[in-house]
Amino acid sequence: MLRTLPIRRLASHRGVAALTVVMVLFFVMALVAAYTNRNLVFEQRVSANSYRATRALEAADAGVEWTLAMLNGGRTTANCTVPSGIAAPGLTDFRSRYLVPSTDESNGEGAFELPWTTVPANIRYPACIIVNGAPRCICPAAGAVPANINPPGDGIGSAFRITFRLFHSGIVVRGGAVQFVSRGCSSPGDGATSCFAQNDDLPQTDGATAVIATVGLVRALPVAPKAALTAGTTISAVAPGRLEVSNGDFTSGWTAHAGGVIDAPGSRFVGPAGSGADGQIGGDTVLLAKSVEGAEPWFRALFVLDTATYERQPAVVRLNCAAGCTRTNIADALLLNPRNPIWADGNVNIDAAGELGTAADPMMLIVTGNLTISGNAVMRGFVHATDISWTAAAATLDGAAVARTTFNATGVATVRYDKAALDTIRLRYGSFVRVPGGWNLL
């Protein structure tokens, strides 16, 4: 006969089976959770790496924009800040610290060289740390001891460092073109392996990337005037005033060039030695027509750009002269911006003696209104205005003067053509801009 298990023993067997099934389910769930967590950890790591890479790339791009702004700026301190007026004369501009005129212009005028040439010990790298949106920068000159960049103690922040190099097409250096590498880091790092270190070691930071940018110079004065004194309509000297105008440059030889008449009895015009001519050109109907057409056609013919576009160039220093500017205003602008075009919007009166512009850093002054020279200033460079009134008895200008309408002297106007100063302006003054297609990752 069949025997039946007791009910209590059957319940015990069912409990063991249920426990086993539950444990198996728990084990499967643990495996699923572990697998899911593995994917989550992987995604977290990918996200963190992507964040660091993006942060480094953004820092590198910030370095490109910062470098362009600095190249188009004026004098800077060792920490890349705008100096006070007292300290400014002993400092140089950012452009002059890292780019110098090339001695070999066989591949085009306006080529640049690096100031450290072949001396590796003199190489310096401008750099910045960005902490809480505020930059801390260094702009060391060639061979100089870099200033303190004050890295954050907690190591939090991003950074970039700039390496200048010449632009090469094959082995040919292009005139007016420059390349620089912006190395961006997601954290500043520290010491000799930091992102801002003044050496060629790889930075030991969370993330680093580098981009290369090619920039070119848009010249502020594409074509220098051929005459020492140019006026769209008339050039005159009203007694007791007179003109003392000279041009010793054989490539031009013009002393005075006017669209209308040149009326300056008792004045002196001297062309190149041995030319036997005074270099005057009066009654130029083309020049007169361009002046009569208005300010815009005249300006475009001389500077290529229209006035609004020219004024917006990043290297142009704009002065509000609606109430009139004086020699002091112009001198202050030149003090902080020795190699930038000065755009005076209004009328200007050079009303006192003193130097404006030097042989190394000639003045480029564009006046939208009238320019009056009433003080015995010593000027070197290029000036342009709607009209020019010269009342000073002993002021001088070495370079060239251009008036869209009239030039009138009631004092003694001494204007000497200075080709060297004009070439410095023509080849070195202007705004650096990005070359189309000139950005790439290294």
C-alpha positions as semicolon CSV with decimal commas, in nm:
position;residue;x (nm);y (nm);z (nm)
1;M;0,000;0,000;0,000
2;L;0,115;0,359;-0,077
3;R;0,252;0,570;0,198
4;T;0,195;0,948;0,211
5;L;0,442;1,193;0,352
6;P;0,330;1,398;0,639
7;I;0,202;1,740;0,554
8;R;0,475;1,907;0,761
9;R;0,752;1,738;0,562
10;L;0,593;1,848;0,230
11;A;0,579;2,210;0,349
12;S;0,946;2,189;0,445
13;H;1,045;2,074;0,097
14;R;0,841;2,352;-0,065
15;G;1,018;2,613;0,154
16;V;1,363;2,498;0,047
17;A;1,265;2,511;-0,321
18;A;1,122;2,862;-0,288
19;L;1,435;2,982;-0,108
20;T;1,653;2,834;-0,380
21;V;1,450;3,008;-0,653
22;V;1,464;3,339;-0,467
23;M;1,841;3,312;-0,423
24;V;1,887;3,234;-0,790
25;L;1,673;3,535;-0,880
26;F;1,874;3,752;-0,645
27;F;2,196;3,628;-0,803
28;V;2,064;3,704;-1,153
29;M;1,954;4,050;-1,038
30;A;2,299;4,109;-0,889
31;L;2,458;4,012;-1,220
32;V;2,225;4,245;-1,408
33;A;2,294;4,526;-1,160
34;A;2,669;4,469;-1,185
35;Y;2,654;4,472;-1,564
36;T;2,440;4,787;-1,563
37;N;2,669;4,954;-1,313
38;R;2,967;4,864;-1,530
39;N;2,806;5,051;-1,820
40;L;2,726;5,342;-1,590
41;V;3,086;5,363;-1,469
42;F;3,206;5,346;-1,829
43;E;2,967;5,626;-1,931
44;Q;3,079;5,834;-1,633
45;R;3,441;5,794;-1,734
46;V;3,364;5,879;-2,096
47;S;3,167;6,184;-1,984
48;A;3,450;6,297;-1,755
49;N;3,707;6,253;-2,032
50;S;3,483;6,437;-2,277
51;Y;3,443;6,721;-2,027
52;R;3,819;6,748;-1,979
53;A;3,883;6,737;-2,355
54;T;3,615;6,999;-2,424
55;R;3,748;7,220;-2,146
56;A;4,102;7,194;-2,287
57;L;3,981;7,271;-2,641
58;E;3,784;7,573;-2,520
59;A;4,092;7,693;-2,332
60;A;4,301;7,658;-2,649
61;D;4,042;7,854;-2,850
62;A;4,038;8,120;-2,579
63;G;4,415;8,141;-2,620
64;V;4,376;8,211;-2,993
65;E;4,129;8,494;-2,932
66;W;4,340;8,634;-2,647
67;T;4,653;8,633;-2,863
68;L;4,478;8,819;-3,146
69;A;4,355;9,081;-2,900
70;M;4,703;9,120;-2,751
71;L;4,870;9,143;-3,094
72;N;4,637;9,431;-3,179
73;G;4,682;9,607;-2,845
74;G;4,932;9,853;-2,700
75;R;5,198;9,837;-2,432
76;T;5,165;9,569;-2,165
77;T;5,322;9,486;-1,831
78;A;5,493;9,156;-1,754
79;N;5,150;9,031;-1,642
80;C;4,987;9,140;-1,971
81;T;4,792;9,428;-1,818
82;V;4,762;9,787;-1,944
83;P;5,030;9,993;-1,768
84;S;4,990;10,330;-1,601
85;G;5,111;10,634;-1,791
86;I;5,422;10,664;-1,574
87;A;5,538;10,306;-1,633
88;A;5,441;10,286;-2,001
89;P;5,759;10,430;-2,162
90;G;5,971;10,145;-2,022
91;L;5,746;9,876;-2,165
92;T;5,686;9,736;-2,511
93;D;5,375;9,620;-2,685
94;F;5,287;9,250;-2,711
95;R;5,354;9,242;-3,085
96;S;5,707;9,377;-3,047
97;R;5,790;9,125;-2,773
98;Y;5,730;8,821;-2,989
99;L;5,763;8,946;-3,348
100;V;6,043;9,155;-3,496
101;P;6,096;9,275;-3,855
102;S;6,277;9,025;-4,070
103;T;6,613;9,119;-4,216
104;D;6,534;8,906;-4,521
105;E;6,232;9,020;-4,720
106;S;6,316;8,828;-5,037
107;N;5,985;8,643;-5,006
108;G;5,776;8,957;-4,959
109;E;5,782;9,281;-4,769
110;G;5,677;9,287;-4,407
111;A;5,806;8,945;-4,303
112;F;5,855;8,875;-3,932
113;E;6,117;8,692;-3,732
114;L;6,118;8,565;-3,375
115;P;6,330;8,771;-3,131
116;W;6,513;8,469;-2,985
117;T;6,635;8,357;-3,333
118;T;6,842;8,041;-3,272
119;V;6,895;8,077;-2,895
120;P;6,661;7,827;-2,725
121;A;6,735;7,969;-2,381
122;N;6,573;8,299;-2,484
123;I;6,242;8,144;-2,593
124;R;5,947;8,267;-2,390
125;Y;5,583;8,167;-2,391
126;P;5,297;8,398;-2,297
127;A;5,037;8,212;-2,095
128;C;4,722;8,254;-1,888
129;I;4,536;8,072;-1,612
130;I;4,161;8,125;-1,596
131;V;4,019;8,102;-1,244
132;N;3,651;8,182;-1,187
133;G;3,635;8,351;-1,526
134;A;3,926;8,588;-1,448
135;P;4,262;8,549;-1,628
136;R;4,603;8,557;-1,463
137;C;4,864;8,602;-1,736
138;I;5,234;8,639;-1,805
139;C;5,390;8,807;-2,110
140;P;5,766;8,756;-2,066
141;A;6,004;8,918;-2,313
142;A;6,276;8,714;-2,483
143;G;6,534;8,601;-2,229
144;A;6,356;8,768;-1,937
145;V;6,250;8,601;-1,613
146;P;5,872;8,545;-1,631
147;A;5,654;8,722;-1,378
148;N;5,461;8,524;-1,119
149;I;5,140;8,387;-1,266
150;N;4,997;8,303;-0,918
151;P;4,863;7,952;-0,986
152;P;4,566;7,854;-0,767
153;G;4,653;7,644;-0,465
154;D;4,365;7,404;-0,522
155;G;4,463;7,344;-0,886
156;I;4,115;7,431;-1,010
157;G;4,093;7,629;-1,332
158;S;4,193;7,606;-1,697
159;A;4,499;7,741;-1,875
160;F;4,659;7,804;-2,211
161;R;5,008;7,875;-2,340
162;I;5,111;8,035;-2,671
163;T;5,403;7,930;-2,888
164;F;5,490;8,163;-3,175
165;R;5,643;8,029;-3,492
166;L;5,691;8,160;-3,842
167;F;5,444;8,073;-4,113
168;H;5,608;7,842;-4,363
169;S;5,478;7,744;-4,703
170;G;5,724;7,469;-4,771
171;I;6,037;7,654;-4,662
172;V;5,925;8,000;-4,770
173;V;5,837;8,252;-4,499
174;R;5,529;8,450;-4,602
175;G;5,550;8,825;-4,552
176;G;5,307;8,957;-4,291
177;A;5,184;8,608;-4,191
178;V;5,246;8,441;-3,858
179;Q;5,151;8,112;-3,697
180;F;5,115;8,036;-3,330
181;V;5,017;7,729;-3,132
182;S;4,770;7,763;-2,848
183;R;4,798;7,478;-2,597
184;G;4,491;7,449;-2,379
185;C;4,469;7,251;-2,055
186;S;4,169;7,154;-1,844
187;S;4,371;7,231;-1,530
188;P;4,676;7,457;-1,477
189;G;4,912;7,197;-1,337
190;D;5,214;7,291;-1,132
191;G;5,587;7,346;-1,164
192;A;5,794;7,237;-1,463
193;T;5,513;7,018;-1,598
194;S;5,241;7,281;-1,574
195;C;5,046;7,406;-1,872
196;F;5,214;7,748;-1,844
197;A;5,572;7,620;-1,796
198;Q;5,848;7,788;-1,996
199;N;5,982;7,465;-2,145
200;D;5,896;7,206;-2,409
201;D;5,793;6,929;-2,169
202;L;5,447;6,779;-2,204
203;P;5,210;6,918;-1,941
204;Q;5,098;6,680;-1,666
205;T;4,738;6,791;-1,647
206;D;4,396;6,622;-1,657
207;G;4,352;6,706;-2,023
208;A;4,544;6,897;-2,290
209;T;4,498;6,985;-2,654
210;A;4,664;7,220;-2,901
211;V;4,538;7,418;-3,196
212;I;4,738;7,606;-3,455
213;A;4,624;7,940;-3,596
214;T;4,755;8,134;-3,895
215;V;4,703;8,509;-3,887
216;G;4,790;8,786;-4,129
217;L;4,837;9,161;-4,104
218;V;4,574;9,387;-4,262
219;R;4,785;9,696;-4,321
220;A;4,669;10,029;-4,186
221;L;4,831;10,222;-4,472
222;P;4,841;9,991;-4,775
223;V;5,006;10,249;-5,001
224;A;5,211;10,536;-4,865
225;P;5,161;10,879;-5,026
226;K;5,422;10,977;-5,283
227;A;5,440;11,340;-5,180
228;A;5,542;11,502;-4,855
229;L;5,230;11,718;-4,870
230;T;4,904;11,622;-5,042
231;A;4,575;11,815;-5,063
232;G;4,261;11,727;-5,255
233;T;4,193;12,087;-5,354
234;T;4,445;12,364;-5,274
235;I;4,774;12,415;-5,095
236;S;4,833;12,773;-4,985
237;A;5,059;12,978;-4,765
238;V;4,918;13,315;-4,659
239;A;5,172;13,581;-4,564
240;P;5,357;13,583;-4,335
241;G;5,322;13,208;-4,360
242;R;5,535;12,993;-4,588
243;L;5,607;12,630;-4,669
244;E;5,935;12,445;-4,634
245;V;5,867;12,113;-4,807
246;S;6,129;11,860;-4,915
247;N;6,141;11,506;-5,050
248;G;6,470;11,330;-5,101
249;D;6,320;10,997;-5,205
250;F;6,407;10,914;-5,566
251;T;6,119;10,666;-5,598
252;S;5,863;10,948;-5,571
253;G;6,035;11,285;-5,565
254;W;5,714;11,481;-5,517
255;T;5,711;11,755;-5,260
256;A;5,357;11,893;-5,295
257;H;5,062;11,735;-5,475
258;A;4,731;11,920;-5,507
259;G;4,409;11,874;-5,697
260;G;4,385;12,250;-5,745
261;V;4,641;12,527;-5,726
262;I;4,955;12,549;-5,514
263;D;4,968;12,912;-5,399
264;A;5,268;12,960;-5,174
265;P;5,478;13,261;-5,272
266;G;5,810;13,283;-5,091
267;S;5,799;12,915;-4,999
268;R;6,066;12,655;-5,063
269;F;6,013;12,317;-5,232
270;V;6,313;12,084;-5,265
271;G;6,307;11,756;-5,460
272;P;6,573;11,482;-5,461
273;A;6,931;11,596;-5,492
274;G;7,029;11,651;-5,853
275;S;6,671;11,645;-5,979
276;G;6,672;12,016;-6,058
277;A;6,299;12,034;-5,980
278;D;6,080;12,144;-5,694
279;G;5,854;11,838;-5,717
280;Q;5,527;12,035;-5,726
281;I;5,222;11,889;-5,897
282;G;4,924;12,122;-5,906
283;G;4,598;12,104;-6,094
284;D;4,562;11,726;-6,078
285;T;4,204;11,686;-6,201
286;V;4,187;11,320;-6,091
287;L;4,285;11,409;-5,736
288;L;4,047;11,704;-5,734
289;A;3,759;11,493;-5,864
290;K;3,817;11,233;-5,595
291;S;3,810;11,502;-5,327
292;V;3,493;11,659;-5,465
293;E;3,321;11,319;-5,474
294;G;3,315;11,324;-5,094
295;A;3,480;11,178;-4,788
296;E;3,404;10,811;-4,859
297;P;3,543;10,783;-5,215
298;W;3,851;10,978;-5,107
299;F;3,907;10,758;-4,800
300;R;3,861;10,432;-4,991
301;A;4,107;10,544;-5,257
302;L;4,373;10,602;-4,992
303;F;4,302;10,333;-4,731
304;V;4,113;10,070;-4,942
305;L;3,843;10,031;-4,671
306;D;3,545;10,255;-4,603
307;T;3,557;10,471;-4,290
308;A;3,314;10,262;-4,082
309;T;3,503;9,937;-4,147
310;Y;3,842;10,097;-4,096
311;E;3,739;10,250;-3,764
312;R;3,620;9,911;-3,634
313;Q;3,955;9,742;-3,690
314;P;4,081;9,593;-3,362
315;A;4,417;9,771;-3,375
316;V;4,267;10,119;-3,424
317;V;4,268;10,338;-3,113
318;R;3,955;10,554;-3,118
319;L;3,943;10,899;-2,954
320;N;3,622;11,092;-2,903
321;C;3,714;11,443;-3,014
322;A;3,360;11,582;-3,045
323;A;3,460;11,859;-2,805
324;G;3,805;11,886;-2,963
325;C;4,130;11,705;-2,880
326;T;4,467;11,858;-2,799
327;R;4,827;11,755;-2,829
328;T;4,804;11,604;-2,479
329;N;4,521;11,372;-2,584
330;I;4,717;11,252;-2,886
331;A;5,038;11,214;-2,684
332;D;4,859;11,006;-2,417
333;A;4,713;10,776;-2,683
334;L;5,056;10,732;-2,844
335;L;5,217;10,666;-2,506
336;L;5,004;10,358;-2,445
337;N;4,971;10,258;-2,811
338;P;5,299;10,344;-2,985
339;R;5,235;10,134;-3,297
340;N;4,862;10,168;-3,347
341;P;4,666;10,398;-3,579
342;I;4,505;10,679;-3,379
343;W;4,152;10,761;-3,501
344;A;4,040;11,104;-3,377
345;D;3,667;11,146;-3,433
346;G;3,628;11,525;-3,446
347;N;3,869;11,817;-3,456
348;V;4,227;11,813;-3,326
349;N;4,455;12,100;-3,231
350;I;4,824;12,024;-3,181
351;D;4,847;12,320;-2,948
352;A;5,179;12,275;-2,767
353;A;5,541;12,186;-2,822
354;G;5,665;11,833;-2,771
355;E;5,739;11,512;-2,958
356;L;5,469;11,310;-3,132
357;G;5,603;10,989;-3,281
358;T;5,961;10,864;-3,305
359;A;6,179;10,703;-3,568
360;A;6,113;10,359;-3,415
361;D;5,744;10,422;-3,349
362;P;5,616;10,690;-3,589
363;M;5,273;10,839;-3,537
364;M;4,977;10,747;-3,756
365;L;4,698;11,001;-3,695
366;I;4,366;11,008;-3,882
367;V;4,141;11,304;-3,801
368;T;3,783;11,292;-3,924
369;G;3,747;11,669;-3,883
370;N;3,993;11,957;-3,902
371;L;4,354;11,938;-3,791
372;T;4,513;12,257;-3,659
373;I;4,884;12,273;-3,581
374;S;4,931;12,575;-3,356
375;G;5,206;12,455;-3,125
376;N;5,572;12,405;-3,213
377;A;5,550;12,026;-3,203
378;V;5,805;11,785;-3,349
379;M;5,606;11,521;-3,535
380;R;5,722;11,208;-3,713
381;G;5,486;10,988;-3,910
382;F;5,169;11,021;-4,115
383;V;4,874;11,254;-4,060
384;H;4,544;11,270;-4,248
385;A;4,254;11,512;-4,195
386;T;3,964;11,674;-4,375
387;D;4,164;11,995;-4,388
388;I;4,486;12,110;-4,224
389;S;4,554;12,457;-4,086
390;W;4,917;12,524;-3,991
391;T;4,960;12,831;-3,771
392;A;5,270;12,731;-3,573
393;A;5,593;12,918;-3,637
394;A;5,837;12,632;-3,579
395;A;5,651;12,298;-3,595
396;T;5,796;12,018;-3,809
397;L;5,664;11,697;-3,961
398;D;5,892;11,420;-4,086
399;G;5,681;11,179;-4,285
400;A;5,380;11,290;-4,490
401;A;5,065;11,500;-4,448
402;V;4,740;11,449;-4,641
403;A;4,435;11,679;-4,641
404;R;4,118;11,573;-4,820
405;T;4,035;11,936;-4,902
406;T;4,276;12,221;-4,822
407;F;4,613;12,273;-4,662
408;N;4,665;12,630;-4,544
409;A;4,970;12,773;-4,370
410;T;4,976;13,107;-4,191
411;G;5,287;13,002;-3,999
412;V;5,604;12,827;-4,111
413;A;5,517;12,471;-4,212
414;T;5,819;12,243;-4,237
415;V;5,730;11,907;-4,390
416;R;6,002;11,658;-4,484
417;Y;5,925;11,330;-4,659
418;D;6,049;11,041;-4,441
419;K;6,040;10,715;-4,635
420;A;6,171;10,507;-4,345
421;A;5,892;10,623;-4,112
422;L;5,628;10,571;-4,381
423;D;5,761;10,222;-4,458
424;T;5,742;10,132;-4,089
425;I;5,377;10,238;-4,086
426;R;5,299;10,072;-4,418
427;L;5,455;9,736;-4,331
428;R;5,410;9,710;-3,953
429;Y;5,092;9,897;-3,860
430;G;4,751;9,736;-3,889
431;S;4,531;9,461;-3,747
432;F;4,610;9,092;-3,727
433;V;4,314;8,879;-3,837
434;R;4,261;8,508;-3,887
435;V;4,351;8,369;-4,227
436;P;4,056;8,174;-4,375
437;G;4,124;7,806;-4,319
438;G;4,409;7,891;-4,085
439;W;4,278;7,701;-3,781
440;N;4,351;7,337;-3,718
441;L;4,409;7,086;-3,441
442;L;4,763;6,965;-3,389
